[in-house]
Amino acid sequence: MQFENTLMPDEDQLLGLLEETDGSPIYMINLLKFRERAEYPDGSDSHLSGREAFLRYAEGIDKLLQEVGGSIEFSGEVRRLWIRSVEDLWDDVAIAMYPSRAALLAMMQLPAMEELGVHRNAGLAGQLSIETVIAP
Protein backbone atom coordinates (compact mmCIF):
# COMPACT_ATOMS: atom_id res chain seq x y z
CA MET A 1 0.00 0.00 0.00
CA GLN A 2 1.38 3.35 -1.00
CA PHE A 3 0.12 6.70 0.19
CA GLU A 4 0.92 10.34 -0.26
CA ASN A 5 0.43 13.05 2.33
CA THR A 6 -1.12 16.01 0.52
CA LEU A 7 -2.93 19.16 1.54
CA MET A 8 -5.80 19.21 -0.95
CA PRO A 9 -8.04 16.61 -2.58
CA ASP A 10 -7.54 15.92 -6.27
CA GLU A 11 -10.26 16.59 -8.86
CA ASP A 12 -11.77 13.08 -8.64
CA GLN A 13 -11.92 13.28 -4.85
CA LEU A 14 -13.66 16.67 -5.00
CA LEU A 15 -16.18 15.32 -7.50
CA GLY A 16 -16.79 12.38 -5.16
CA LEU A 17 -18.00 14.80 -2.50
CA LEU A 18 -20.84 15.76 -4.82
CA GLU A 19 -22.09 12.19 -5.20
CA GLU A 20 -25.50 11.44 -3.73
CA THR A 21 -25.58 9.77 -0.33
CA ASP A 22 -28.27 8.54 1.99
CA GLY A 23 -27.77 11.67 4.11
CA SER A 24 -26.34 9.76 7.07
CA PRO A 25 -23.59 11.23 9.25
CA ILE A 26 -20.01 10.88 8.09
CA TYR A 27 -16.95 10.58 10.25
CA MET A 28 -13.82 12.00 8.68
CA ILE A 29 -10.66 10.38 10.01
CA ASN A 30 -7.75 12.78 9.54
CA LEU A 31 -4.15 11.63 9.88
CA LEU A 32 -2.09 14.79 10.28
CA LYS A 33 1.61 15.42 9.61
CA PHE A 34 2.88 18.79 10.82
CA ARG A 35 5.64 20.92 9.40
CA GLU A 36 8.56 21.48 11.73
CA ARG A 37 8.04 25.26 11.39
CA ALA A 38 4.95 27.12 10.22
CA GLU A 39 5.16 28.33 6.62
CA TYR A 40 2.86 31.31 6.07
CA PRO A 41 2.86 32.80 2.54
CA ASP A 42 3.83 36.24 3.85
CA GLY A 43 6.63 34.82 6.02
CA SER A 44 4.93 35.86 9.26
CA ASP A 45 4.82 33.76 12.41
CA SER A 46 7.75 31.60 11.32
CA HIS A 47 8.57 31.22 15.02
CA LEU A 48 5.53 28.95 15.37
CA SER A 49 5.75 25.21 15.03
CA GLY A 50 3.53 23.57 12.44
CA ARG A 51 1.43 22.16 15.27
CA GLU A 52 0.94 25.64 16.76
CA ALA A 53 -0.20 27.04 13.40
CA PHE A 54 -2.56 24.11 12.92
CA LEU A 55 -4.07 24.66 16.38
CA ARG A 56 -5.16 28.11 15.19
CA TYR A 57 -7.03 26.35 12.39
CA ALA A 58 -8.45 23.69 14.71
CA GLU A 59 -9.95 26.24 17.10
CA GLY A 60 -11.82 27.92 14.27
CA ILE A 61 -12.90 24.64 12.68
CA ASP A 62 -14.43 23.49 15.93
CA LYS A 63 -16.74 26.52 15.84
CA LEU A 64 -17.63 26.02 12.16
CA LEU A 65 -18.37 22.36 12.73
CA GLN A 66 -20.83 23.33 15.44
CA GLU A 67 -22.49 25.79 13.03
CA VAL A 68 -23.26 22.95 10.59
CA GLY A 69 -24.25 20.48 13.32
CA GLY A 70 -20.96 18.60 13.46
CA SER A 71 -18.32 18.06 16.11
CA ILE A 72 -14.80 16.90 16.81
CA GLU A 73 -15.32 13.37 18.11
CA PHE A 74 -11.69 12.62 18.91
CA SER A 75 -8.28 14.25 18.70
CA GLY A 76 -5.04 12.72 19.83
CA GLU A 77 -1.32 12.35 19.34
CA VAL A 78 -0.01 9.34 17.41
CA ARG A 79 2.42 7.34 19.54
CA ARG A 80 3.18 4.22 17.52
CA LEU A 81 1.95 1.95 14.77
CA TRP A 82 0.92 -1.48 16.03
CA ILE A 83 0.27 -3.29 12.78
CA ARG A 84 2.19 -2.69 9.59
CA SER A 85 4.91 -0.12 9.10
CA VAL A 86 5.43 3.19 7.35
CA GLU A 87 8.55 5.27 6.90
CA ASP A 88 7.23 8.15 8.95
CA LEU A 89 4.27 8.22 11.34
CA TRP A 90 1.65 10.92 11.35
CA ASP A 91 1.74 13.29 14.30
CA ASP A 92 -1.94 13.45 15.25
CA VAL A 93 -5.26 11.90 14.38
CA ALA A 94 -8.59 13.72 14.52
CA ILE A 95 -12.08 12.44 13.84
CA ALA A 96 -14.70 14.98 12.81
CA MET A 97 -18.40 14.16 12.56
CA TYR A 98 -20.56 15.89 9.97
CA PRO A 99 -24.32 15.27 10.08
CA SER A 100 -24.17 14.66 6.31
CA ARG A 101 -21.88 15.13 3.35
CA ALA A 102 -24.02 18.18 2.47
CA ALA A 103 -23.05 19.71 5.83
CA LEU A 104 -19.38 19.14 5.02
CA LEU A 105 -19.81 20.87 1.66
CA ALA A 106 -21.71 23.75 3.29
CA MET A 107 -18.93 24.23 5.82
CA MET A 108 -16.27 24.18 3.10
CA GLN A 109 -18.05 27.10 1.41
CA LEU A 110 -18.24 29.33 4.48
CA PRO A 111 -16.15 32.52 4.13
CA ALA A 112 -14.27 31.71 7.35
CA MET A 113 -12.84 28.55 5.75
CA GLU A 114 -10.54 30.57 3.52
CA GLU A 115 -9.20 32.55 6.48
CA LEU A 116 -8.69 29.41 8.54
CA GLY A 117 -7.13 27.55 5.62
CA VAL A 118 -4.09 29.82 5.83
CA HIS A 119 -3.27 28.35 9.25
CA ARG A 120 -3.96 24.80 8.09
CA ASN A 121 -1.65 25.14 5.11
CA ALA A 122 1.03 26.86 7.20
CA GLY A 123 1.00 24.08 9.77
CA LEU A 124 0.50 20.88 7.80
CA ALA A 125 3.07 19.07 5.73
CA GLY A 126 0.24 16.80 4.61
CA GLN A 127 -2.65 14.65 5.71
CA LEU A 128 -4.78 11.67 4.84
CA SER A 129 -8.55 12.09 5.22
CA ILE A 130 -10.74 9.01 5.22
CA GLU A 131 -14.53 9.36 4.95
CA THR A 132 -16.36 6.72 6.98
CA VAL A 133 -19.93 5.92 7.96
CA ILE A 134 -21.31 3.78 10.76
CA ALA A 135 -21.64 0.22 9.50
CA PRO A 136 -25.19 -1.13 9.32
ROSE-4610 file (N, C-alpha, C; in Angstrom, 1 decimal, always signed):
// ROSE-4610
residu = [M/M/M/Q/Q/Q/F/F/F/E/E/E/N/N/N/T/T/T/L/L/L/M/M/M/P/P/P/D/D/D/E/E/E/D/D/D/Q/Q/Q/L/L/L/L/L/L/G/G/G/L/L/L/L/L/L/E/E/E/E/E/E/T/T/T/D/D/D/G/G/G/S/S/S/P/P/P/I/I/I/Y/Y/Y/M/M/M/I/I/I/N/N/N/L/L/L/L/L/L/K/K/K/F/F/F/R/R/R/E/E/E/R/R/R/A/A/A/E/E/E/Y/Y/Y/P/P/P/D/D/D/G/G/G/S/S/S/D/D/D/S/S/S/H/H/H/L/L/L/S/S/S/G/G/G/R/R/R/E/E/E/A/A/A/F/F/F/L/L/L/R/R/R/Y/Y/Y/A/A/A/E/E/E/G/G/G/I/I/I/D/D/D/K/K/K/L/L/L/L/L/L/Q/Q/Q/E/E/E/V/V/V/G/G/G/G/G/G/S/S/S/I/I/I/E/E/E/F/F/F/S/S/S/G/G/G/E/E/E/V/V/V/R/R/R/R/R/R/L/L/L/W/W/W/I/I/I/R/R/R/S/S/S/V/V/V/E/E/E/D/D/D/L/L/L/W/W/W/D/D/D/D/D/D/V/V/V/A/A/A/I/I/I/A/A/A/M/M/M/Y/Y/Y/P/P/P/S/S/S/R/R/R/A/A/A/A/A/A/L/L/L/L/L/L/A/A/A/M/M/M/M/M/M/Q/Q/Q/L/L/L/P/P/P/A/A/A/M/M/M/E/E/E/E/E/E/L/L/L/G/G/G/V/V/V/H/H/H/R/R/R/N/N/N/A/A/A/G/G/G/L/L/L/A/A/A/G/G/G/Q/Q/Q/L/L/L/S/S/S/I/I/I/E/E/E/T/T/T/V/V/V/I/I/I/A/A/A/P/P/P]
num = [1/1/1/2/2/2/3/3/3/4/4/4/5/5/5/6/6/6/7/7/7/8/8/8/9/9/9/10/10/10/11/11/11/12/12/12/13/13/13/14/14/14/15/15/15/16/16/16/17/17/17/18/18/18/19/19/19/20/20/20/21/21/21/22/22/22/23/23/23/24/24/24/25/25/25/26/26/26/27/27/27/28/28/28/29/29/29/30/30/30/31/31/31/32/32/32/33/33/33/34/34/34/35/35/35/36/36/36/37/37/37/38/38/38/39/39/39/40/40/40/41/41/41/42/42/42/43/43/43/44/44/44/45/45/45/46/46/46/47/47/47/48/48/48/49/49/49/50/50/50/51/51/51/52/52/52/53/53/53/54/54/54/55/55/55/56/56/56/57/57/57/58/58/58/59/59/59/60/60/60/61/61/61/62/62/62/63/63/63/64/64/64/65/65/65/66/66/66/67/67/67/68/68/68/69/69/69/70/70/70/71/71/71/72/72/72/73/73/73/74/74/74/75/75/75/76/76/76/77/77/77/78/78/78/79/79/79/80/80/80/81/81/81/82/82/82/83/83/83/84/84/84/85/85/85/86/86/86/87/87/87/88/88/88/89/89/89/90/90/90/91/91/91/92/92/92/93/93/93/94/94/94/95/95/95/96/96/96/97/97/97/98/98/98/99/99/99/100/100/100/101/101/101/102/102/102/103/103/103/104/104/104/105/105/105/106/106/106/107/107/107/108/108/108/109/109/109/110/110/110/111/111/111/112/112/112/113/113/113/114/114/114/115/115/115/116/116/116/117/117/117/118/118/118/119/119/119/120/120/120/121/121/121/122/122/122/123/123/123/124/124/124/125/125/125/126/126/126/127/127/127/128/128/128/129/129/129/130/130/130/131/131/131/132/132/132/133/133/133/134/134/134/135/135/135/136/136/136]
x = [+0.8/+0.0/+0.9/+0.6/+1.4/+0.4/+0.9/+0.1/+0.9/+0.3/+0.9/+0.2/+1.0/+0.4/+0.3/-0.9/-1.1/-2.0/-2.1/-2.9/-4.3/-4.5/-5.8/-6.2/-7.6/-8.0/-7.8/-7.7/-7.5/-8.9/-9.0/-10.3/-11.3/-10.8/-11.8/-12.3/-11.5/-11.9/-12.9/-12.7/-13.7/-15.0/-14.9/-16.2/-16.9/-16.2/-16.8/-17.6/-17.2/-18.0/-19.4/-19.5/-20.8/-21.8/-21.2/-22.1/-23.2/-24.3/-25.5/-25.2/-25.7/-25.6/-26.9/-27.0/-28.3/-28.5/-27.6/-27.8/-27.4/-26.7/-26.3/-25.1/-24.8/-23.6/-22.3/-21.3/-20.0/-19.0/-18.0/-16.9/-15.7/-15.0/-13.8/-12.6/-11.9/-10.7/-9.5/-8.8/-7.7/-6.4/-5.5/-4.1/-3.3/-2.7/-2.1/-0.6/+0.2/+1.6/+1.9/+2.6/+2.9/+4.3/+4.3/+5.6/+6.4/+7.7/+8.6/+8.3/+8.3/+8.0/+6.9/+6.1/+4.9/+5.5/+4.8/+5.2/+4.0/+3.9/+2.9/+3.4/+2.5/+2.9/+3.6/+3.2/+3.8/+5.1/+5.4/+6.6/+6.4/+5.2/+4.9/+4.9/+5.0/+4.8/+5.7/+6.9/+7.7/+8.3/+8.1/+8.6/+7.7/+6.5/+5.5/+5.9/+5.6/+5.7/+4.6/+4.7/+3.5/+2.3/+2.5/+1.4/+0.7/+1.5/+0.9/+0.1/+0.6/-0.2/-1.5/-1.4/-2.6/-3.6/-3.1/-4.1/-4.9/-4.4/-5.2/-6.3/-6.0/-7.0/-8.1/-7.6/-8.4/-9.5/-9.0/-10.0/-11.1/-10.8/-11.8/-12.7/-12.1/-12.9/-13.9/-13.5/-14.4/-15.7/-15.6/-16.7/-17.6/-16.9/-17.6/-18.4/-17.7/-18.4/-19.7/-19.6/-20.8/-21.9/-21.5/-22.5/-23.3/-22.6/-23.3/-23.8/-23.7/-24.3/-23.3/-22.0/-21.0/-20.2/-19.1/-18.3/-17.0/-16.0/-14.8/-15.1/-15.0/-15.3/-14.1/-12.9/-11.7/-10.5/-9.5/-8.3/-7.2/-6.1/-5.0/-3.7/-2.7/-1.3/-1.0/-0.4/+0.0/+1.3/+1.2/+2.4/+3.2/+2.5/+3.2/+2.2/+2.7/+1.9/+2.0/+0.9/+0.9/+1.0/+0.3/+0.3/+0.7/+1.6/+2.2/+3.3/+3.9/+4.9/+4.9/+5.3/+5.4/+6.8/+7.3/+8.5/+8.5/+7.4/+7.2/+5.8/+5.6/+4.3/+3.7/+2.4/+1.7/+1.8/+1.6/+1.7/+0.5/-0.7/-1.9/-3.0/-4.1/-5.3/-6.5/-7.4/-8.6/-9.8/-10.9/-12.1/-13.2/-13.6/-14.7/-16.0/-17.1/-18.4/-19.2/-19.7/-20.6/-21.9/-23.0/-24.3/-24.7/-24.0/-24.2/-23.0/-22.9/-21.9/-22.3/-23.6/-24.0/-23.5/-23.5/-23.1/-21.6/-20.8/-19.4/-19.2/-19.9/-19.8/-20.2/-21.3/-21.7/-20.6/-20.0/-18.9/-17.7/-17.4/-16.3/-16.5/-17.7/-18.1/-18.2/-18.1/-18.2/-17.0/-17.3/-16.1/-15.0/-15.3/-14.3/-13.3/-13.7/-12.8/-11.6/-11.7/-10.5/-9.6/-10.1/-9.2/-8.5/-9.3/-8.7/-7.7/-8.0/-7.1/-5.7/-5.5/-4.1/-3.3/-3.9/-3.3/-3.1/-4.1/-4.0/-2.8/-2.7/-1.7/-0.3/-0.2/+1.0/+1.5/+0.6/+1.0/+1.2/+0.5/+0.5/+1.5/+2.3/+3.1/+2.2/+1.2/+0.2/-0.7/-1.7/-2.6/-3.3/-3.9/-4.8/-6.1/-7.2/-8.5/-9.4/-10.0/-10.7/-12.2/-13.1/-14.5/-15.1/-15.8/-16.4/-17.8/-18.6/-19.9/-20.1/-21.1/-21.3/-21.8/-21.2/-21.6/-23.0/-23.8/-25.2/-25.2]
y = [-1.2/+0.0/+1.2/+2.1/+3.4/+4.5/+5.5/+6.7/+7.9/+9.1/+10.3/+11.3/+12.0/+13.0/+14.3/+14.8/+16.0/+17.0/+18.2/+19.2/+19.3/+19.0/+19.2/+17.9/+17.7/+16.6/+16.9/+15.8/+15.9/+16.1/+16.3/+16.6/+15.5/+14.2/+13.1/+13.0/+13.3/+13.3/+14.4/+15.6/+16.7/+16.3/+15.7/+15.3/+14.3/+13.4/+12.4/+13.0/+14.1/+14.8/+15.2/+15.3/+15.8/+14.6/+13.4/+12.2/+12.1/+11.6/+11.4/+10.4/+10.7/+9.8/+9.6/+8.7/+8.5/+9.6/+10.6/+11.7/+11.3/+10.2/+9.8/+10.5/+10.6/+11.2/+10.6/+11.4/+10.9/+11.2/+10.4/+10.6/+10.6/+11.8/+12.0/+11.7/+10.7/+10.4/+11.1/+12.0/+12.8/+12.4/+11.9/+11.6/+12.8/+13.5/+14.8/+14.7/+15.3/+15.4/+16.9/+17.4/+18.8/+19.1/+20.4/+20.9/+21.2/+21.2/+21.5/+22.9/+23.8/+25.3/+25.7/+26.6/+27.1/+27.8/+27.7/+28.3/+29.1/+30.4/+31.3/+32.0/+32.2/+32.8/+34.1/+34.9/+36.2/+36.2/+35.0/+34.8/+35.1/+35.5/+35.9/+34.6/+34.8/+33.8/+32.5/+32.7/+31.6/+31.0/+31.7/+31.2/+30.1/+30.0/+29.0/+27.6/+26.6/+25.2/+25.0/+23.9/+23.6/+23.2/+22.5/+22.2/+23.4/+24.4/+25.6/+26.4/+26.4/+27.0/+26.3/+24.9/+24.1/+24.3/+24.5/+24.7/+25.9/+26.9/+28.1/+27.7/+26.9/+26.3/+25.5/+24.6/+23.7/+24.4/+25.5/+26.2/+26.8/+27.4/+27.9/+26.9/+25.7/+24.6/+24.1/+24.0/+23.5/+24.3/+25.6/+26.5/+26.3/+26.2/+26.0/+24.7/+23.7/+22.4/+22.5/+23.2/+23.3/+24.1/+25.0/+25.8/+24.9/+23.8/+23.0/+21.7/+21.6/+20.5/+19.4/+19.6/+18.6/+18.8/+18.0/+18.1/+17.3/+17.7/+16.9/+15.8/+14.5/+13.4/+12.9/+13.1/+12.6/+13.4/+13.7/+14.3/+13.7/+13.2/+12.7/+12.6/+12.5/+12.3/+10.9/+10.7/+9.3/+9.0/+7.8/+7.3/+6.3/+5.3/+4.2/+3.5/+2.8/+2.0/+0.5/-0.1/-1.5/-2.5/-2.3/-3.3/-2.6/-3.2/-2.7/-1.7/-1.1/-0.1/+0.9/+2.1/+3.2/+3.9/+4.6/+5.3/+6.3/+7.0/+8.1/+8.2/+8.2/+8.2/+9.6/+9.7/+10.9/+11.4/+12.7/+13.3/+13.2/+13.5/+13.5/+12.8/+12.4/+11.9/+12.7/+13.0/+13.7/+13.1/+12.9/+12.4/+13.5/+14.0/+15.0/+14.3/+14.7/+14.2/+15.3/+15.0/+15.9/+15.2/+15.9/+15.3/+14.7/+15.2/+14.7/+15.2/+14.6/+15.1/+16.5/+16.8/+18.2/+19.2/+18.8/+19.7/+20.0/+19.0/+19.1/+20.1/+20.0/+20.9/+22.3/+22.4/+23.7/+24.4/+23.7/+24.2/+24.7/+23.9/+24.2/+25.5/+25.9/+27.1/+28.3/+28.2/+29.3/+30.3/+31.6/+32.5/+32.3/+31.9/+31.7/+30.6/+29.7/+28.6/+29.0/+30.0/+30.6/+31.2/+31.9/+32.5/+31.5/+30.5/+29.4/+28.5/+28.4/+27.6/+28.0/+29.3/+29.8/+29.2/+29.0/+28.4/+26.9/+26.2/+24.8/+24.5/+25.3/+25.1/+25.5/+26.5/+26.9/+25.8/+25.1/+24.1/+22.7/+22.3/+20.9/+20.6/+19.6/+19.1/+18.2/+17.6/+16.8/+16.1/+15.4/+14.6/+13.6/+12.6/+11.7/+11.9/+12.0/+12.1/+10.9/+10.2/+9.0/+9.2/+9.2/+9.4/+8.0/+8.0/+6.7/+7.0/+5.9/+5.9/+4.8/+4.9/+3.8/+2.6/+1.4/+0.2/-0.2/-0.7/-1.1/-2.3]
z = [+0.0/+0.0/+0.0/-0.9/-1.0/-0.7/-0.1/+0.2/+0.0/-0.1/-0.3/+0.6/+1.5/+2.3/+1.4/+1.3/+0.5/+1.3/+0.8/+1.5/+1.0/-0.3/-1.0/-1.7/-1.8/-2.6/-4.1/-4.8/-6.3/-6.9/-8.2/-8.9/-8.7/-8.8/-8.6/-7.2/-6.2/-4.8/-4.6/-5.2/-5.0/-5.6/-6.8/-7.5/-6.7/-6.0/-5.2/-4.0/-3.6/-2.5/-3.0/-4.3/-4.8/-5.1/-5.0/-5.2/-4.2/-4.6/-3.7/-2.6/-1.5/-0.3/+0.3/+1.3/+2.0/+3.1/+3.2/+4.1/+5.5/+5.7/+7.1/+7.5/+8.8/+9.2/+8.7/+8.5/+8.1/+9.2/+9.3/+10.3/+9.4/+9.5/+8.7/+9.6/+9.3/+10.0/+9.3/+10.1/+9.5/+10.2/+9.4/+9.9/+9.5/+10.5/+10.3/+10.5/+9.5/+9.6/+9.6/+10.7/+10.8/+10.2/+9.8/+9.4/+10.7/+10.6/+11.7/+12.1/+11.2/+11.4/+10.5/+11.0/+10.2/+9.0/+7.9/+6.6/+6.1/+6.6/+6.1/+4.8/+3.8/+2.5/+2.7/+3.7/+3.9/+4.8/+5.2/+6.0/+7.5/+7.9/+9.3/+10.1/+11.4/+12.4/+12.2/+11.6/+11.3/+12.6/+13.7/+15.0/+15.5/+14.9/+15.4/+14.8/+15.6/+15.0/+14.1/+13.3/+12.4/+13.3/+14.4/+15.3/+15.8/+16.2/+16.8/+15.7/+14.5/+13.4/+13.2/+13.1/+12.9/+14.0/+15.3/+16.4/+16.2/+15.5/+15.2/+14.3/+13.3/+12.4/+13.2/+14.0/+14.7/+15.6/+16.3/+17.1/+16.3/+15.1/+14.3/+13.7/+13.3/+12.7/+13.7/+14.9/+15.9/+15.9/+15.8/+15.8/+14.6/+13.4/+12.2/+12.1/+12.7/+12.7/+13.5/+14.6/+15.4/+14.7/+13.8/+13.0/+12.1/+11.6/+10.6/+11.3/+12.6/+13.3/+13.5/+13.3/+13.5/+14.7/+14.9/+16.1/+15.9/+16.7/+16.8/+17.8/+17.3/+18.1/+18.9/+18.3/+18.9/+18.3/+19.1/+18.7/+19.6/+19.0/+19.8/+19.1/+19.9/+19.3/+19.0/+17.8/+17.4/+18.2/+18.8/+19.5/+18.8/+18.2/+17.5/+16.6/+15.7/+14.8/+15.2/+15.5/+16.0/+14.9/+13.9/+12.8/+11.5/+10.8/+9.6/+9.9/+8.9/+9.1/+8.0/+8.3/+7.3/+7.7/+6.7/+6.9/+8.0/+8.0/+9.0/+9.5/+10.8/+11.3/+11.2/+11.2/+11.4/+12.8/+13.0/+14.3/+15.1/+14.5/+15.2/+14.4/+15.1/+14.4/+14.9/+14.1/+14.5/+13.8/+14.5/+13.8/+14.0/+12.8/+12.8/+12.3/+13.0/+12.6/+11.9/+10.7/+10.0/+9.9/+10.1/+10.1/+8.7/+7.7/+6.3/+5.4/+4.3/+3.3/+2.9/+2.8/+2.5/+3.5/+4.8/+5.8/+5.7/+5.3/+5.0/+3.9/+2.8/+1.7/+2.0/+2.8/+3.3/+4.1/+5.0/+5.8/+5.0/+4.0/+3.1/+2.3/+2.2/+1.4/+2.3/+3.6/+4.5/+4.3/+4.3/+4.1/+5.1/+6.3/+7.3/+7.0/+6.1/+5.7/+5.1/+4.2/+3.5/+4.5/+5.5/+6.5/+7.3/+7.7/+8.5/+7.7/+6.5/+5.6/+5.6/+5.8/+5.8/+7.0/+8.1/+9.3/+9.0/+8.4/+8.1/+7.2/+6.1/+5.1/+5.7/+6.6/+7.2/+8.1/+8.8/+9.8/+9.3/+8.2/+7.8/+6.7/+6.8/+5.7/+4.8/+5.4/+4.6/+5.5/+4.9/+5.7/+4.8/+5.5/+4.8/+5.5/+4.7/+5.2/+4.7/+5.6/+5.2/+5.6/+4.7/+4.9/+5.4/+6.5/+7.0/+7.4/+7.5/+8.0/+9.0/+9.8/+10.8/+10.0/+10.2/+9.5/+9.9/+9.0/+9.3/+10.2]
